[in-house]
Amino acid sequence: MPRSSNARAIKKAISLPPDLARFATATAREEGKTVSAVVQDAMRAYRLSRLKGEYRDLQSFWSQRARDKGILTERDLQRYLAGKSTK
């Protein structure tokens, strides 16, 4: 995901263990990118992975709440919502 044209990169110095540094350099060479671009891609992938995990957690929480109320199907949900709106 390329950064937008008006975005400005902020330089950060990071330390990597030798094996990760070698891997980042080799990956950059293989993909025709800079090491900085490889690290940016890795951070974006990590952020997406965390967001997916948070989404799964939320989905699990609300699915359990629905099951606790007997809502197992779309029809159950419609009935539940219809009952709530008449109260």
N, C-alpha and C positions, 0 to 999 in steps of 0.2 A: 504494500500500500504506500504509494509515494506521498510525500508530504505536500501540502498545498503550496502554491507559489509564494504566498505571503507569510508562511510560517518561517520562523527563524530557529535554527538549531542552537541548542545550548550545549556547549562543550563540557564534558565531564571526564575526569580521569577515573578509570576503573582498574581493579586488579583482578587478574584471572589466574587460576592455577595453571601450571604448564600444559596439562593435557587439554584444558579448554581453550587455551590460547592457540595451541597447535590446531585444534579442531576448527576454531573460528578462522584462522588464517587459511587453512586448507579449503574450508567451505567457501570463503571469499574468492579464492583462486578458481575453484571449480565453477562457481556461479558468475564469475566476472564482476564481482562486487567489491566494495571496500569492506574492511573489517567492521567499520562503523555501521554500514548498511546491514551486515549480517547480525550484529548485536541489536539494531533497531528491529529487524524482522523477528528475532528471538523474543524481544520484549513485547512486541505486539501479539505474538502467538501466546506468550505467557498470560498477558492481560485477557485475551479472549478465552483461554482455558479457565481462568479464575471466574470470569463472568458466567461461563457455561456452568461451572460448579455452583455458583450462587443461584442461578436460574433453576438448576435441578433441586437444590435445597428448598427454594421457595415453592416449586411445583410439588415436591413431596409433602411439604407442610400443609399446603392448601388441599391437596388430594386427600390427605388423611382427615382433615377437618370435614371435607365433603362426605367421605365414607362414614365418619362418625354420625353424620346427620342422615345417613341412608341414601345419599345422592351417589348413584353408581352410573347412571346413564344421562344422556342429554334430556330425555323425557323426565327423569327424576328432577333434574335441575329446573326445568320449566315449571313443573308442579310446585316445587319448593318456592320459586320466585313468585309464582302466581298467588300462592298462599300468603306470602309476606306482604304483597302489595294490597291485599284486602284487609289487612289488620291496621 
